[in-house]
Amino acid sequence: MTVSNPEVRRWLEQERDWGLRARAMLARRRPQNAREVHGLDRFALRMGLVELTGSVAAWANGLHSGLLKWEEPEAAARFAVGPPFAATEPGQADYDRLTDYLQERIELLRRLLAGEPIES
């Protein structure tokens, strides 16, 4: 895909920037050791991760719909799968999975903006 339409390019850049901000927020919220968090702090940690995961899901869904609108089904398919949801007792693996999910899609947006091929 070569993004020649300035409107599409702006939109993809804005979406990539949102993904970068979400990744940074996830890094800030990541506890050093989730196993040492107890009680209400643990509940707040889980709710924060659930809230961020929901925002990432909405972001991916919007990208999926938008890419379909711009007739880019191959790229859209990469956003069709929602992010992984945290376990009842969130741990480092939950943060790692969401970070990986974001990073893969941020990289896909970078490739789209650079006109590089999308690998299946």
N, C-alpha and C positions, 0 to 999 in steps of 0.2 A: 504494500500500500504506500502510495506517495500522497502525502497530505498537501494538496495544492490549494484547497479551499481555506481562505484565512479564517473563516468562522469555525471550521472544524479544528484547525490548528490551535486556535485560541482556547477552544473548549477542551481539547486534549491536554494542553499545557496546564489549564486550570485544574483538571482532574488529576494530573500527575502531581501537581503541587499539593493538592489535598491529600493524596496518598503519602507524600513525603512528610507532611505535618502529622498525619495519623501515626506513621511509623515512629516519629520523634516522640509523640505523646505516649505511645505504648512503651517506649524505652524509659521514659520518665516515670511511668506508673509501675514498672516492673520492680517488685521487691527484691532485695538481695537474697533473702531466703524466705519464701512463702510459708515454709513449715514452721517458722518461728512466730508467725502472726496468729493471734488467737481472738476469739470472741467477736465483738462488733467490728474490730479492725479487719478480721478475716472476711466478714460479711461485706464490708465496704470494698475490700479488695476484689471480691468476686463480682459485686454489682458494677464496679468500675470497668472490669474486664468485659462483662456482659454488655454494658452500655457501648463501649468502644467497638465490640464485635458487631453489634447491631448497626452502628454507624458505618462500619466497613462493609457490611452486607448491603446497606442502602446505596453506598457508593458504587459497589460492584454491579448492582442491579441497574443503576442509572447508566453506567458505562455500557453494560450489555444492551440495554434498550437503545441508547444513542448510537452505538456502533451498528446495530441492525438498521436503524433509521438511515445511516449514511452508507448502507449497503456494504458492510464489512463483516459478513457472517463468520469468517474464520477467526478474526480478532474478537468478535462478540462472544464466540463460544468459550473463550478463555475466562470470561467474566460471568458465565452462566452458573458456575459452581460457586456456592456461597462459602464464606469463611468457616473454618473449624470452630466449633463452640467449646468452651471451657468445660472441664470436668466439674463435678460438684465441689471438689476441693481443689481449687486452681493451684497449679504449680508452674515451675519454670518451663516445662514442656508445652503448656498451654500458651504461654507468651511466645515461645519459640515458633510454634505452629502458626500463630497469627502473624508474627513478624515475617515468616517465610512466605505466607500467603500474600501479604502486602508487597514484599520485595519482588516476587515473581510478576505481579501485575504492574508495579511501577516500572520494572524493566521492560515489560511488553509495551507500555506507553512510550518509553524512551525509544524503543525500536520503531514504533509506528511513526513517531515524530522525526526520526532520523531517516525514514524511508527504507529501513532494513527489512529483510524477509522475516516472516513470522514462522517459527518452527512449530510443528505439531507436537 
